[in-house]
Amino acid sequence: MFKYAILLAGLTQLGIAATSVLIPRLLGWREQLQRVEALTRQVFWTYSGYILGIHLWFAALALGLGERLVDGTPLAAVVTGFIAVYWGVRVVAQFTWYDRGVGGRRLLFRVAEVLYVTAFLFVTAVFAAATAHNLGVGR
């Protein structure tokens, strides 16, 4: 069961990464970032690149090493635990830190939010379950 769940979580993360490249254009980042100092703009784009890289790396781990992510080793528990916490924090951020008012203005944003949050919750659940499995919870 875990083999397929991890694979699907990998594809989900790949989908998040692929669609996230549209976000800067949809939210007008280039225009908005012209109003800030050059260093702030450069750091922002660097952080955005790091986040995209993390999403791609998580997808690659799940798609390429899925069986190793549930092999019950301490390393597997640490990696799956980190991925679960990462996406879990992203869910919390969506409802506590982010201004969700933009979504109310455009149907596309409301639909995208539902799809993204569903994806974030799914990936969080899969990797949390994998972590519990790796730690021997329930055996």
C-alpha positions as CSV (number, residue, x, y, z in Angstrom):
1,M,0.0,0.0,0.0
2,F,2.7,2.5,0.9
3,K,4.5,1.9,-2.4
4,Y,1.6,3.3,-4.3
5,A,0.8,6.0,-1.8
6,I,4.3,7.3,-1.9
7,L,4.3,7.1,-5.7
8,L,1.1,9.1,-5.9
9,A,2.5,11.6,-3.3
10,G,5.5,12.0,-5.6
11,L,3.3,12.7,-8.6
12,T,1.3,15.1,-6.5
13,Q,4.5,17.0,-5.5
14,L,5.6,17.1,-9.1
15,G,2.2,18.6,-10.0
16,I,2.6,21.2,-7.2
17,A,6.0,22.1,-8.5
18,A,4.9,22.2,-12.2
19,T,1.9,24.4,-11.5
20,S,3.7,26.7,-9.1
21,V,5.7,28.1,-11.9
22,L,2.5,29.9,-13.0
23,I,2.1,31.6,-9.7
24,P,4.5,34.5,-10.2
25,R,2.7,35.6,-13.4
26,L,-0.8,35.1,-11.9
27,L,0.1,37.2,-8.9
28,G,2.1,39.8,-10.8
29,W,5.3,39.2,-8.8
30,R,7.6,41.0,-11.3
31,E,5.5,44.2,-11.2
32,Q,5.1,44.1,-7.5
33,L,8.7,43.4,-6.8
34,Q,9.8,46.4,-8.8
35,R,8.7,48.5,-5.8
36,V,11.3,46.9,-3.4
37,E,15.1,47.3,-3.2
38,A,17.1,45.2,-5.6
39,L,18.6,43.0,-2.8
40,T,15.1,42.2,-1.5
41,R,13.9,41.3,-4.9
42,Q,17.0,39.1,-5.5
43,V,16.6,37.3,-2.2
44,F,12.9,36.8,-2.9
45,W,13.6,35.1,-6.3
46,T,16.4,33.0,-4.7
47,Y,14.0,31.8,-1.9
48,S,11.4,31.0,-4.5
49,G,13.9,29.0,-6.5
50,Y,14.9,27.1,-3.4
51,I,11.3,26.2,-2.6
52,L,10.7,25.0,-6.2
53,G,13.9,22.9,-5.9
54,I,12.7,21.4,-2.6
55,H,9.4,20.4,-4.2
56,L,11.2,18.8,-7.1
57,W,13.6,17.0,-4.8
58,F,10.8,15.7,-2.6
59,A,9.0,14.5,-5.8
60,A,12.3,12.8,-7.0
61,L,12.8,11.1,-3.7
62,A,9.2,9.7,-3.7
63,L,9.3,8.7,-7.4
64,G,12.8,7.3,-7.4
65,L,13.3,5.9,-3.9
66,G,9.8,5.3,-2.7
67,E,10.5,1.8,-1.3
68,R,13.5,3.1,0.6
69,L,11.3,5.8,2.2
70,V,9.2,3.1,3.9
71,D,12.0,0.6,4.8
72,G,11.7,1.1,8.5
73,T,15.1,2.7,9.0
74,P,15.8,5.7,11.1
75,L,16.9,7.6,8.0
76,A,13.6,6.8,6.3
77,A,11.8,8.0,9.4
78,V,13.7,11.3,9.5
79,V,13.2,12.0,5.8
80,T,9.5,11.1,5.7
81,G,9.0,13.0,9.0
82,F,10.7,16.1,7.6
83,I,8.5,16.0,4.4
84,A,5.3,15.5,6.5
85,V,6.2,18.5,8.8
86,Y,7.2,20.6,5.7
87,W,3.8,20.1,4.0
88,G,1.9,20.2,7.3
89,V,3.4,23.7,8.0
90,R,2.3,24.7,4.5
91,V,-1.3,23.8,5.3
92,V,-1.2,25.8,8.5
93,A,0.4,28.7,6.6
94,Q,-2.5,28.7,4.1
95,F,-5.0,29.4,6.8
96,T,-3.0,31.5,9.3
97,W,-0.3,33.5,7.6
98,Y,-1.5,34.1,4.0
99,D,-3.9,36.7,2.9
100,R,-6.6,34.7,1.4
101,G,-8.6,37.7,0.1
102,V,-7.1,37.4,-3.3
103,G,-8.9,34.1,-3.8
104,G,-12.3,35.7,-3.4
105,R,-11.7,37.9,-6.4
106,R,-11.1,35.3,-9.0
107,L,-12.7,31.8,-9.5
108,L,-9.4,30.5,-10.7
109,F,-7.7,31.4,-7.4
110,R,-10.5,29.8,-5.3
111,V,-10.3,26.6,-7.3
112,A,-6.5,26.5,-7.2
113,E,-6.6,27.0,-3.4
114,V,-8.9,24.0,-3.0
115,L,-6.7,21.9,-5.2
116,Y,-3.5,23.0,-3.6
117,V,-4.7,22.5,-0.1
118,T,-6.1,19.1,-0.9
119,A,-2.7,18.2,-2.4
120,F,-0.9,19.5,0.6
121,L,-3.1,17.6,3.0
122,F,-2.7,14.4,0.9
123,V,1.1,14.6,0.9
124,T,1.2,15.4,4.6
125,A,-1.0,12.4,5.4
126,V,1.0,10.0,3.2
127,F,4.4,11.1,4.7
128,A,3.0,11.2,8.3
129,A,1.7,7.6,7.8
130,A,5.1,6.6,6.3
131,T,6.9,8.1,9.3
132,A,4.6,6.2,11.7
133,H,5.3,3.0,9.8
134,N,9.1,3.7,9.8
135,L,8.9,4.2,13.6
136,G,7.1,1.0,14.1
137,V,3.9,2.7,15.4
138,G,1.0,0.2,15.4
139,R,3.1,-2.9,15.1
